[in-house]
Amino acid sequence: MDTDLAQRIARDPNYQALVEKRTRFGWLLTLAMLVVYYGFILLVAFAKDLLARPLGSGVMTLGIPIGFGVIVFTIAITAYYVRRANSEFDELVDRVVREALK
């Protein structure tokens, strides 16, 4: 890559905004996922009686829907990231490319 082009891109306020927003958003979602996942693991380790509590008169325990919720949460935040990346982040990328090609 041309050094001048790389420097122009790095100085572009749109590029700086893109990096800042995407980094902050990525860390926020990472933190949320870590809290949910490790929260579930801590429940498994320290609150077995809570997770073993039966739901209704069947064999399903409270741990099964909570574990399923962790999986659904992962899918949901991934979909949220993709949606935001395809709208807000792609718009910023387009602006950076337009400015770089001037």
C-alpha positions as CSV (number, residue, x, y, z in Angstrom):
1,M,0.0,0.0,0.0
2,D,1.2,3.5,-0.8
3,T,2.6,5.1,2.4
4,D,1.0,8.5,1.5
5,L,-2.4,6.8,1.1
6,A,-2.1,5.0,4.4
7,Q,-1.2,8.3,6.2
8,R,-4.1,10.1,4.6
9,I,-6.5,7.3,5.7
10,A,-5.0,7.3,9.2
11,R,-5.5,11.1,9.5
12,D,-9.1,11.0,8.1
13,P,-11.6,11.9,10.9
14,N,-14.0,9.4,9.5
15,Y,-11.4,6.6,9.9
16,Q,-10.6,7.7,13.4
17,A,-14.4,7.8,14.3
18,L,-14.8,4.3,12.7
19,V,-11.9,2.8,14.7
20,E,-13.1,4.5,17.9
21,K,-16.7,3.4,17.6
22,R,-16.0,-0.1,16.4
23,T,-13.5,-0.7,19.1
24,R,-15.7,0.7,21.9
25,F,-18.7,-1.3,20.6
26,G,-16.6,-4.5,20.3
27,W,-15.3,-4.2,23.8
28,L,-18.8,-3.5,25.1
29,L,-20.2,-6.6,23.5
30,T,-17.2,-8.6,24.7
31,L,-17.8,-7.5,28.2
32,A,-21.5,-8.4,28.0
33,M,-20.7,-11.8,26.7
34,L,-18.1,-12.4,29.4
35,V,-20.5,-11.4,32.1
36,V,-23.3,-13.7,30.8
37,Y,-21.0,-16.7,30.1
38,Y,-18.9,-16.5,33.3
39,G,-22.1,-15.7,35.2
40,F,-23.5,-19.0,34.0
41,I,-20.3,-20.8,34.8
42,L,-20.3,-19.4,38.3
43,L,-23.9,-20.5,38.8
44,V,-22.9,-24.0,37.7
45,A,-20.0,-23.9,40.2
46,F,-21.6,-22.3,43.2
47,A,-25.4,-22.5,42.8
48,K,-26.0,-26.1,41.7
49,D,-29.1,-26.3,43.8
50,L,-30.6,-23.3,42.0
51,L,-29.9,-24.8,38.6
52,A,-31.1,-28.2,39.6
53,R,-34.5,-26.8,40.7
54,P,-37.2,-28.6,38.6
55,L,-39.6,-26.7,36.5
56,G,-43.1,-28.1,36.9
57,S,-43.6,-31.8,37.3
58,G,-41.3,-32.9,34.5
59,V,-37.6,-33.6,34.3
60,M,-36.5,-30.2,33.1
61,T,-34.5,-28.1,35.5
62,L,-34.0,-24.3,35.7
63,G,-30.4,-24.8,34.4
64,I,-31.6,-25.9,30.9
65,P,-33.5,-22.7,30.0
66,I,-30.7,-20.6,31.5
67,G,-28.1,-22.4,29.5
68,F,-30.3,-22.0,26.4
69,G,-30.6,-18.3,27.2
70,V,-26.8,-18.0,27.1
71,I,-26.8,-19.5,23.6
72,V,-29.6,-17.2,22.5
73,F,-27.9,-14.2,24.0
74,T,-24.7,-15.0,22.0
75,I,-26.7,-15.2,18.7
76,A,-28.6,-12.0,19.6
77,I,-25.5,-9.9,20.2
78,T,-23.8,-11.3,17.1
79,A,-26.9,-10.3,15.0
80,Y,-26.8,-6.9,16.7
81,Y,-23.1,-6.5,15.8
82,V,-23.7,-7.5,12.2
83,R,-26.7,-5.2,11.9
84,R,-24.7,-2.2,13.2
85,A,-21.6,-3.1,11.1
86,N,-23.7,-3.3,8.0
87,S,-25.3,0.1,8.6
88,E,-23.3,2.6,10.7
89,F,-19.8,1.1,10.2
90,D,-20.2,0.5,6.5
91,E,-21.3,4.1,6.0
92,L,-18.1,5.2,7.7
93,V,-16.0,2.8,5.6
94,D,-17.6,4.3,2.5
95,R,-16.7,7.8,3.6
96,V,-13.1,6.8,4.3
97,V,-12.8,5.2,0.9
98,R,-14.3,8.2,-0.9
99,E,-11.9,10.6,0.9
100,A,-8.9,8.3,0.2
101,L,-9.6,8.2,-3.5
102,K,-9.8,12.0,-3.9
